[in-house]
């Protein structure tokens, strides 16, 4: 029973929530983008430039932000399912066929693969988001510098 719960409940329910949330965010971003494009088109008919910036520039930055968000969602979702899929297969196979026992090395690797998904997300975020990358570097430099100053004062 434990194998079925951990094999189905944890990764599959989490995956379903991840898919639902990702689709909901995609739908909201597309709706917001369509509303924004409609407003920009209506506004450009009455006034071509109000603040010195062409409306097409604003439209492009919104599109770029939407694409970046969708890219992050896609990468994190693909990574989640890639890293958790072997664990689910092994666990469910063990639950259905009680005589099935994979080699200990395979069990260990599958468990570590599933758990390493959290660590991979940091690399996905940092490779797709410049601000996140800057904050990580700033945090790491503060941690390193504070340790160096503590070591030097001792």
WOSULTA-V817792 format. One record per residue. N is the residue number from 1. RES is the residue in three letters. PSI is psi in whole degrees, -180 to 180 (NA if undefined). Layout:
N | RES | PSI
N | RES | PSI
This chain:
1 | UNK | -40
2 | UNK | -41
3 | UNK | -40
4 | UNK | -42
5 | UNK | -48
6 | UNK | -29
7 | UNK | -31
8 | UNK | -53
9 | UNK | -54
10 | UNK | -65
11 | UNK | -37
12 | UNK | -41
13 | UNK | -42
14 | UNK | -41
15 | UNK | -41
16 | UNK | -42
17 | UNK | -40
18 | UNK | -45
19 | UNK | -48
20 | UNK | -46
21 | UNK | -44
22 | UNK | -44
23 | UNK | -39
24 | UNK | -42
25 | UNK | -42
26 | UNK | -44
27 | UNK | -44
28 | UNK | -43
29 | UNK | -43
30 | UNK | -41
31 | UNK | -44
32 | UNK | -40
33 | UNK | -44
34 | UNK | -40
35 | UNK | -44
36 | UNK | -43
37 | UNK | -42
38 | UNK | -43
39 | UNK | -41
40 | UNK | -39
41 | UNK | -42
42 | UNK | -41
43 | UNK | -36
44 | UNK | -22
45 | UNK | -34
46 | UNK | -35
47 | UNK | 122
48 | UNK | -41
49 | UNK | 123
50 | UNK | -37
51 | UNK | 18
52 | UNK | -5
53 | UNK | 126
54 | UNK | 145
55 | UNK | -28
56 | UNK | -29
57 | UNK | -45
58 | UNK | -41
59 | UNK | -41
60 | UNK | -40
61 | UNK | -36
62 | UNK | -43
63 | UNK | -41
64 | UNK | -43
65 | UNK | -40
66 | UNK | -44
67 | UNK | -40
68 | UNK | -43
69 | UNK | -45
70 | UNK | -35
71 | UNK | -44
72 | UNK | -46
73 | UNK | -43
74 | UNK | -48
75 | UNK | -44
76 | UNK | -36
77 | UNK | -45
78 | UNK | -43
79 | UNK | -43
80 | UNK | -52
81 | UNK | -34
82 | UNK | -42
83 | UNK | -31
84 | UNK | -21
85 | UNK | -48
86 | UNK | -39
87 | UNK | -45
88 | UNK | -45
89 | UNK | -48
90 | UNK | -46
91 | UNK | -45
92 | UNK | -36
93 | UNK | -41
94 | UNK | -36
95 | UNK | -39
96 | UNK | -46
97 | UNK | 97
98 | UNK | -19
99 | UNK | -13
100 | UNK | 125
101 | UNK | 104
102 | UNK | 161
103 | UNK | 147
104 | UNK | -35
105 | UNK | -37
106 | UNK | -45
107 | UNK | -44
108 | UNK | -46
109 | UNK | -42
110 | UNK | -42
111 | UNK | -44
112 | UNK | -34
113 | UNK | -45
114 | UNK | -43
115 | UNK | -25
116 | UNK | -6
117 | UNK | -38
118 | UNK | -39
119 | UNK | -36
120 | UNK | -33
121 | UNK | -36
122 | UNK | -42
123 | UNK | -35
124 | UNK | -48
125 | UNK | -43
126 | UNK | -29
127 | UNK | -20
128 | UNK | -10
129 | UNK | 112
130 | UNK | -42
131 | UNK | -40
132 | UNK | -42
133 | UNK | -44
134 | UNK | -43
135 | UNK | -37
136 | UNK | -43
137 | UNK | -42
138 | UNK | -44
139 | UNK | -44
140 | UNK | -41
141 | UNK | -37
142 | UNK | -41
143 | UNK | -44
144 | UNK | -44
145 | UNK | -39
146 | UNK | -34
147 | UNK | -40
148 | UNK | -42
149 | UNK | -35
150 | UNK | -41
151 | UNK | -38
152 | UNK | -32
153 | UNK | -17
154 | UNK | NA
